[in-house]
Amino acid sequence: MYSQFFGNYLLSRNIITPAQLVEAIKNKENAEVYPSLLAVYSNLISADNLEYIVTVMEEKGTNFKDTAISLNYFTEKEYDDLKYIDIPDYLVIGQCLINAGILSISETHNYVVDYQSDDELVDLDLSGEKTDSFNNLIERLFLADEDIPEYITKYINLLFTNLISYIGEDFIPLNFTPCEEFPVSHCAYQEVKGSHSLTIYLDVEDDVAIQFASIYVGDLYVEVDEYVKASLEDFLNLNNGLFNVNLSNESSIEMDLDPPMVFSDPVISQSENKKLYLLPIVYPFGTLNFLFEIPEI
Amino acid sequence: MLKDIKVLVGDDSILARKQVKDVLLSLEITDVIEAVNGQDVIDKYRENQPDIVFIDIVMPIKDGATAIGEIVKEFPKAEIIVISSVGTQTTLKKAIENGAKDFIQKPINPDKIKEILISRFERN
């Protein structure tokens, strides 16, 4: 399961707001998943069982562990074994939403179950049929309301893969939305030319740029210097180069690439006959704003 | 000796140049010249005549493939290695037709650079 998309799944169903999700992502590093949520997640108890346990806990003033054991829902050893469960990232996000009072444990569990059953993808093997499934997932979660060329789906697929490889898998993409103007902070851009053309921008705030470069390059940066700025251009160039390679290998489509550049205007504006879209990618260290300018269909 | 060779690194990205220089330094190669676009690579090749060139393809002013062609026309024995994210068949074909000797796909793999240098300058 792609843990990155649980947040987007909740957003697309208007269960949470983007601001609530961003806050949850920020709190993720210090969040500990409750044993009660883990017990439901690992099918030790059902969501209904949990509701009953909570009622008894409130009546008797006892804790979750003692109450559930006294009601014979599980043994002490089974409870202790919860410590060794691999906790997926989306469960931590769920816990943060519980902590913020946005979701209850049983709601979180139900959404996790729905999310898992909606998509059959279980890992990041993007070969063969799974690539198609992944593209379908992207279209359903991100592009459902938009008339977007198919190659943009493939581009986003590659972008997510490269973010996972070079920055980390602990990101959550927000919705892909039309955008007429976008004020920039530190912005790099690159133009992909040919039949599948697009201009892609990457804009970040100062502190995010520093964190991004430190992770991407593997050096410690403390200020926005020329290396930090170059890291944004370098990442775009890497992704766009591989996009061109994939188009060439899979579809015999040859594209050209302009050198990546610093975008020096204060605002990115949608050009004539083109559409501009914003795709914010939220990491615990901050948000990467990717903007796509593509020809109008 | 490998550590005594002169290397020209042509890439518009200061980060990519640093990554290549770091690999060269790990091999104790310190005679490194940097160029920031295709024309700069040609000018610095003429000026320094390095033992080997690592060059990007997508660069401003003059692209890497064109720069390779101009250098090889003037210096037929030039050892030029392409380091690029754009490893498409067309790009590779053009670079090789123009005289490139090898290709490294970005992101830069230090071992691949080392392998190329050792095979050319240490095993002989």
Interface residues (C-beta under 8 A of the other chain):
Chain A: Y166 V217 E226 Y227 A230 S231 E233 D234 N237 L238 N240 G241 L242 N244 V245 L247 S248 N249 E254 M255 L257 D258 P259 P260
Chain B: D12 S13 I14 L15 A16 K18 V58 M59 P60 S84 S85 V86 G87 T88 Q89 T90 Q105 K106 P107
